[in-house]
């Protein structure tokens, strides 16, 4: 059991580098699932290939106010409960 057992997390910039390492660590530490904002379809597909149904991806750039607002407006339920 990890210290995040049963939690759900959100990681922005999780498609590569430090963000992707955070996603990997959160899952290793027991997160039920991780929502990940990535900048490309390729990053999204790579995350799903590696972590399967433990991740849910959203395309966008956290530096873009428009992308952030669009994500919040969708109101889609999180399937990682």
C-alpha positions as CSV (number, residue, x, y, z in Angstrom):
1,X,0.0,0.0,0.0
2,X,1.3,3.4,-0.9
3,X,0.7,6.7,0.8
4,X,-1.8,7.8,-1.9
5,X,-3.9,4.6,-1.7
6,X,-7.4,5.3,-2.9
7,X,-6.8,9.0,-3.9
8,X,-7.4,10.5,-7.4
9,X,-5.0,13.1,-8.6
10,X,-4.8,15.7,-11.3
11,X,-1.4,16.4,-13.0
12,X,-0.9,19.2,-15.5
13,X,2.0,18.8,-18.0
14,X,2.0,15.1,-17.3
15,X,2.9,14.1,-20.9
16,X,6.6,14.2,-20.5
17,X,9.5,15.0,-18.2
18,X,8.9,15.7,-14.5
19,X,5.1,15.7,-15.0
20,X,5.1,12.2,-16.4
21,X,7.4,11.0,-13.6
22,X,4.8,12.4,-11.1
23,X,2.0,10.5,-12.9
24,X,4.1,7.3,-12.6
25,X,4.9,7.8,-9.0
26,X,1.3,8.7,-8.0
27,X,0.1,5.4,-9.6
28,X,2.9,3.5,-7.9
29,X,2.0,5.0,-4.6
30,X,-1.6,3.8,-4.9
31,X,-3.7,6.5,-6.7
32,X,-6.9,5.0,-8.0
33,X,-6.4,7.1,-11.1
34,X,-4.8,10.2,-12.4
35,X,-6.3,12.9,-14.6
36,X,-3.5,14.3,-16.9
37,X,-3.5,17.4,-19.0
38,X,-1.2,16.9,-22.0
39,X,-0.3,19.0,-25.0
40,X,-0.5,16.4,-27.8
41,X,-2.5,13.4,-28.9
42,X,0.7,11.4,-29.0
43,X,1.4,12.1,-25.3
44,X,-2.1,11.1,-24.4
45,X,-1.9,7.8,-26.3
46,X,1.5,7.0,-24.8
47,X,0.2,7.5,-21.3
48,X,-2.8,5.3,-21.9
49,X,-0.5,2.7,-23.5
50,X,1.7,2.7,-20.3
51,X,-0.9,3.1,-17.6
52,X,-4.2,1.9,-19.1
53,X,-7.4,2.8,-17.4
54,X,-5.5,4.4,-14.5
55,X,-5.2,7.6,-16.4
56,X,-7.7,10.0,-18.1
57,X,-6.2,12.5,-20.4
58,X,-7.2,16.0,-21.5
59,X,-5.6,17.9,-24.4
60,X,-4.6,21.4,-23.5
61,X,-1.9,23.7,-22.2
62,X,-2.1,24.9,-18.7
63,X,-0.4,28.1,-19.7
64,X,-3.4,28.9,-21.9
65,X,-6.3,30.5,-20.1
66,X,-8.6,29.4,-22.9
67,X,-7.6,25.7,-22.5
68,X,-8.1,25.9,-18.7
69,X,-11.5,27.5,-19.0
70,X,-12.6,25.0,-21.7
71,X,-11.6,22.0,-19.4
72,X,-13.6,23.4,-16.5
73,X,-16.6,24.2,-18.6
74,X,-17.0,20.6,-19.9
75,X,-18.2,19.4,-16.6
76,X,-17.6,15.8,-17.6
77,X,-17.8,13.4,-14.7
78,X,-14.5,11.7,-13.6
79,X,-14.6,8.0,-14.3
80,X,-11.9,7.3,-11.7
81,X,-14.0,7.2,-8.6
